[in-house]
Amino acid sequence: AGTWEERNLNTWATSRIK
């Protein structure tokens, strides 16, 4: 974790789940 990809995927996943 730390790269923009991980952060982007995390944010995208959270948005999808919500």
C-alpha positions as CSV (number, residue, x, y, z in Angstrom):
1,A,0.0,0.0,0.0
2,G,1.1,3.5,-0.7
3,T,1.1,3.6,-4.5
4,W,-1.5,5.7,-6.3
5,E,-2.8,2.5,-7.8
6,E,-3.5,0.9,-4.4
7,R,-5.1,4.1,-3.1
8,N,-7.2,4.5,-6.3
9,L,-8.4,0.9,-6.1
10,N,-9.2,1.2,-2.4
11,T,-11.2,4.4,-3.0
12,W,-13.0,2.8,-6.0
13,A,-13.8,-0.3,-4.1
14,T,-15.1,1.6,-1.2
15,S,-17.3,3.7,-3.4
16,R,-18.6,0.5,-5.2
17,I,-19.4,-1.2,-1.9
18,K,-21.2,1.8,-0.4
